[in-house]
Amino acid sequence: AGPNPTALALQGLQISACVAAVLGLEVARESVVNALVAFTTLHTRSSKPLLPRNAACVETLLALPKHDDAADHLGDSWLPILQIASRVAHLRLLAQGLQTDDAFFAGLDDPEAHARGASKDPDAEAKHAAAMRQRDLEVARALYGLTKITDSDVDTIYARSTRLSPAGVESFVTQLCAVSAAELSTGDALDAGSSTPTKPPTAVAAATKSPARAASAASGAASAA
Protein backbone atom coordinates (compact mmCIF):
# COMPACT_ATOMS: atom_id res chain seq x y z
CA ALA A 1 0.00 0.00 0.00
CA GLY A 2 1.22 3.49 -0.81
CA PRO A 3 1.52 6.43 1.58
CA ASN A 4 -1.65 7.75 3.17
CA PRO A 5 -2.42 11.11 1.52
CA THR A 6 -4.28 12.40 4.59
CA ALA A 7 -1.40 11.49 6.91
CA LEU A 8 1.12 13.17 4.60
CA ALA A 9 -1.01 16.30 4.33
CA LEU A 10 -1.41 16.54 8.10
CA GLN A 11 2.30 16.00 8.63
CA GLY A 12 2.96 18.85 6.23
CA LEU A 13 0.52 21.12 8.07
CA GLN A 14 2.07 20.27 11.41
CA ILE A 15 5.58 21.03 10.15
CA SER A 16 4.36 24.25 8.54
CA ALA A 17 2.73 25.39 11.79
CA CYS A 18 5.87 24.66 13.79
CA VAL A 19 8.18 26.41 11.30
CA ALA A 20 5.91 29.45 11.09
CA ALA A 21 5.73 29.66 14.90
CA VAL A 22 9.49 29.44 15.39
CA LEU A 23 10.16 32.01 12.65
CA GLY A 24 7.60 34.41 14.09
CA LEU A 25 5.37 34.32 11.00
CA GLU A 26 2.14 35.05 12.85
CA VAL A 27 -0.19 35.20 9.84
CA ALA A 28 1.13 31.92 8.44
CA ARG A 29 1.01 30.24 11.88
CA GLU A 30 -2.57 31.33 12.53
CA SER A 31 -3.66 30.34 9.03
CA VAL A 32 -2.32 26.79 9.40
CA VAL A 33 -3.61 26.34 12.96
CA ASN A 34 -7.05 27.70 12.04
CA ALA A 35 -7.15 25.39 9.02
CA LEU A 36 -6.47 22.40 11.28
CA VAL A 37 -9.16 23.58 13.68
CA ALA A 38 -11.67 23.87 10.83
CA PHE A 39 -10.79 20.38 9.60
CA THR A 40 -11.55 18.91 13.05
CA THR A 41 -15.20 20.11 12.74
CA LEU A 42 -15.19 20.44 16.55
CA HIS A 43 -15.06 24.23 16.40
CA THR A 44 -18.80 24.31 15.73
CA ARG A 45 -21.76 22.08 16.45
CA SER A 46 -22.63 21.16 12.89
CA SER A 47 -24.79 18.22 11.88
CA LYS A 48 -21.94 16.64 9.92
CA PRO A 49 -20.65 13.30 11.24
CA LEU A 50 -17.09 13.08 12.54
CA LEU A 51 -15.06 11.23 9.91
CA PRO A 52 -11.67 9.50 10.33
CA ARG A 53 -9.90 12.40 8.61
CA ASN A 54 -11.50 14.86 11.05
CA ALA A 55 -10.37 12.74 13.98
CA ALA A 56 -6.84 12.65 12.55
CA CYS A 57 -6.88 16.46 12.44
CA VAL A 58 -7.75 16.53 16.14
CA GLU A 59 -4.71 14.38 16.93
CA THR A 60 -2.45 16.56 14.78
CA LEU A 61 -3.69 19.79 16.37
CA LEU A 62 -3.26 18.54 19.94
CA ALA A 63 0.24 17.32 19.10
CA LEU A 64 1.48 20.83 18.21
CA PRO A 65 2.21 21.86 21.85
CA LYS A 66 4.43 18.78 22.23
CA HIS A 67 7.05 20.51 20.10
CA ASP A 68 8.70 22.72 22.72
CA ASP A 69 10.28 25.22 20.31
CA ALA A 70 7.00 25.76 18.48
CA ALA A 71 4.89 25.80 21.66
CA ASP A 72 6.96 28.68 22.99
CA HIS A 73 5.90 30.81 20.00
CA LEU A 74 2.25 29.84 19.50
CA GLY A 75 1.03 33.19 20.83
CA ASP A 76 -2.65 33.80 20.07
CA SER A 77 -2.86 30.39 18.39
CA TRP A 78 -3.09 28.90 21.88
CA LEU A 79 -6.75 29.97 21.94
CA PRO A 80 -8.13 27.60 19.26
CA ILE A 81 -5.84 24.80 20.46
CA LEU A 82 -7.09 25.10 24.04
CA GLN A 83 -10.69 25.39 22.84
CA ILE A 84 -10.41 22.09 20.98
CA ALA A 85 -8.54 20.47 23.89
CA SER A 86 -11.35 21.50 26.22
CA ARG A 87 -13.97 20.26 23.77
CA VAL A 88 -12.18 16.91 23.45
CA ALA A 89 -12.05 16.54 27.24
CA HIS A 90 -15.79 17.20 27.40
CA LEU A 91 -16.56 14.70 24.66
CA ARG A 92 -14.41 12.03 26.30
CA LEU A 93 -16.43 12.40 29.49
CA LEU A 94 -19.61 11.93 27.49
CA ALA A 95 -18.26 8.87 25.68
CA GLN A 96 -17.30 7.27 29.00
CA GLY A 97 -20.70 7.98 30.54
CA LEU A 98 -19.26 10.32 33.16
CA GLN A 99 -20.75 13.55 34.46
CA THR A 100 -19.86 16.70 32.57
CA ASP A 101 -19.55 20.11 34.16
CA ASP A 102 -23.03 21.23 33.18
CA ALA A 103 -24.33 18.70 35.71
CA PHE A 104 -22.40 20.43 38.49
CA PHE A 105 -23.50 23.94 37.53
CA ALA A 106 -27.11 23.08 36.67
CA GLY A 107 -28.29 23.63 40.24
CA LEU A 108 -26.83 27.10 40.65
CA ASP A 109 -29.32 29.91 41.03
CA ASP A 110 -28.76 32.47 38.28
CA PRO A 111 -31.22 35.40 38.44
CA GLU A 112 -30.22 36.58 34.96
CA ALA A 113 -30.90 33.13 33.56
CA HIS A 114 -34.34 33.13 35.15
CA ALA A 115 -35.03 36.57 33.67
CA ARG A 116 -33.96 35.41 30.22
CA GLY A 117 -35.99 32.24 30.50
CA ALA A 118 -39.16 34.01 31.58
CA SER A 119 -39.94 35.05 28.01
CA LYS A 120 -38.95 31.75 26.39
CA ASP A 121 -40.69 28.41 25.93
CA PRO A 122 -39.27 25.98 28.54
CA ASP A 123 -40.32 22.95 26.47
CA ALA A 124 -38.58 24.27 23.36
CA GLU A 125 -35.41 24.99 25.35
CA ALA A 126 -35.48 21.50 26.88
CA LYS A 127 -35.87 19.90 23.45
CA HIS A 128 -33.02 22.01 22.08
CA ALA A 129 -30.79 21.06 25.00
CA ALA A 130 -31.62 17.37 24.55
CA ALA A 131 -30.91 17.55 20.82
CA MET A 132 -27.57 19.28 21.38
CA ARG A 133 -26.56 16.72 24.00
CA GLN A 134 -27.50 13.85 21.69
CA ARG A 135 -25.43 15.44 18.92
CA ASP A 136 -22.49 15.80 21.30
CA LEU A 137 -22.87 12.17 22.34
CA GLU A 138 -22.74 10.99 18.73
CA VAL A 139 -19.58 13.04 18.09
CA ALA A 140 -18.10 11.81 21.38
CA ARG A 141 -18.58 8.17 20.44
CA ALA A 142 -17.07 8.76 17.00
CA LEU A 143 -14.08 10.59 18.47
CA TYR A 144 -13.58 7.89 21.11
CA GLY A 145 -13.62 5.17 18.47
CA LEU A 146 -11.57 6.86 15.76
CA THR A 147 -8.65 8.28 17.76
CA LYS A 148 -6.07 7.09 20.24
CA ILE A 149 -6.39 10.28 22.28
CA THR A 150 -6.41 9.66 26.03
CA ASP A 151 -7.03 11.90 29.02
CA SER A 152 -3.28 12.05 29.56
CA ASP A 153 -2.78 13.42 26.04
CA VAL A 154 -4.99 16.39 26.91
CA ASP A 155 -3.43 16.84 30.36
CA THR A 156 0.05 16.81 28.79
CA ILE A 157 -0.75 20.11 27.05
CA TYR A 158 -1.12 21.78 30.44
CA ALA A 159 1.70 19.86 32.15
CA ARG A 160 4.24 20.84 29.47
CA SER A 161 3.44 24.53 29.96
CA THR A 162 6.08 24.55 32.71
CA ARG A 163 8.70 24.18 29.94
CA LEU A 164 7.68 27.44 28.30
CA SER A 165 9.65 30.65 28.59
CA PRO A 166 8.12 33.51 30.63
CA ALA A 167 6.80 35.06 27.41
CA GLY A 168 5.45 31.71 26.28
CA VAL A 169 3.69 31.16 29.60
CA GLU A 170 2.16 34.63 29.38
CA SER A 171 0.61 33.77 26.00
CA PHE A 172 -0.53 30.37 27.24
CA VAL A 173 -2.12 31.65 30.45
CA THR A 174 -3.77 34.61 28.69
CA GLN A 175 -5.56 32.33 26.24
CA LEU A 176 -6.28 29.72 28.92
CA CYS A 177 -7.99 32.37 31.02
CA ALA A 178 -10.05 33.43 27.98
CA VAL A 179 -11.23 29.85 27.50
CA SER A 180 -11.95 29.47 31.22
CA ALA A 181 -13.92 32.72 31.31
CA ALA A 182 -16.06 31.58 28.38
CA GLU A 183 -16.70 28.20 30.00
CA LEU A 184 -17.72 29.73 33.30
CA SER A 185 -19.91 32.45 31.79
CA THR A 186 -21.62 30.65 28.90
CA GLY A 187 -20.80 27.00 29.53
CA ASP A 188 -18.78 26.60 26.34
CA ALA A 189 -15.09 27.11 25.55
CA LEU A 190 -15.99 27.76 21.91
CA ASP A 191 -17.42 31.13 22.95
CA ALA A 192 -13.95 32.42 23.90
CA GLY A 193 -13.00 35.24 21.58
CA SER A 194 -16.46 35.41 20.07
CA SER A 195 -18.29 38.71 19.99
CA THR A 196 -21.64 36.95 19.62
CA PRO A 197 -21.60 33.87 21.86
CA THR A 198 -24.36 31.39 21.20
CA LYS A 199 -24.55 30.29 24.84
CA PRO A 200 -25.30 26.60 24.20
CA PRO A 201 -26.60 24.59 27.16
CA THR A 202 -23.73 22.16 27.45
CA ALA A 203 -20.48 22.69 29.37
CA VAL A 204 -16.94 21.50 28.75
CA ALA A 205 -14.80 19.28 30.91
CA ALA A 206 -12.11 21.78 31.87
CA ALA A 207 -14.41 24.51 33.18
CA THR A 208 -13.41 24.12 36.79
CA LYS A 209 -9.92 22.80 36.08
CA SER A 210 -8.67 25.52 33.78
CA PRO A 211 -8.24 28.29 36.39
CA ALA A 212 -6.20 25.91 38.54
CA ARG A 213 -4.12 24.92 35.55
CA ALA A 214 -3.51 28.55 34.73
CA ALA A 215 -2.35 29.22 38.26
CA SER A 216 -0.14 26.12 38.17
CA ALA A 217 1.41 27.19 34.88
CA ALA A 218 2.10 30.68 36.14
CA SER A 219 3.63 29.26 39.30
CA GLY A 220 5.84 26.91 37.30
CA ALA A 221 7.03 29.75 35.09
CA ALA A 222 7.86 31.88 38.08
CA SER A 223 9.88 29.04 39.59
CA ALA A 224 11.72 28.48 36.33
CA ALA A 225 12.49 32.16 35.98
Buried (B, 14 or more C-beta within 10 A) or exposed (E): EEEEEBEEBBEEBBEBBBBBBBEEBBEBBBBBBEBBBBBBBBBEBEEEEBEEBBBBBBBBBBBBBEBEEBBBBBBBBBBBBBBBBBBBBBBBBBBEEEEBBBEEBEEEEEEEEEEEEEEEEEEEEEEEBEEBBEBBBBBBBBBBEBBEBEEEBBBBBBBBBBBBBEEBBBBBBBBBBBBBBBBBEBBBBBBBBEEEBEEBBBBBBBBBBBBEBBEBBBEBBEEEE
